[in-house]
Amino acid sequence: MKYLSLEPFIPSGSNMDKARLFFQELGFKINWDAGDYVGFESDACRFILQNFDNAEFAQNLMVTVQVDSVADFRNMVIAKNLKEKFNIHLSEITQQPYGKEVNIIDMAGVCWHFVES
């Protein structure tokens, strides 16, 4: 027996349609859409966006996504004006023990760690 994938359920916050658009702008593609649940994928990364609004839960949820270049990722977010379009927080690049990192706090309050090992 081996584990094949890990696909967390991510809360959308108060606006599911806006959250869906945000993740598409980040480069994730919709694999399937069941209304209140949407399966997203990009390369080897998958998650399920859930129409769920609970600030306390979202603000205590963190997700790590490995990327090949945090600088390229951060520049893409800036070039697409995602901070302004979606009212997200985008951090500076920092060095952590596990690699270079840039964080996004999405509209629901989830902290996404984009990490270059």
C-alpha angles and dihedrals in degrees: 000000000000135000113250105187147346116222114178122202107240120201115237097209120220097325115052094177092053092047090050090052092046094057091046088053088053088058102261117138125216111245095179138353123208095170102250092035126048125184114219129190140176120172106314095342121099136169140159118238109214126200092238129132116195113135096193092054095043094048089055096049122095127181127191121212120186113222131179093233127017090190092057091045093050092046090052091052090050094045091053091048090232093155090061097036096050105020094238130154117244119190130210117257112275134185113238129179089259097047144286113326142191120187132212123192105202129212093274092050099256113147112225116197111204105195135190109199 
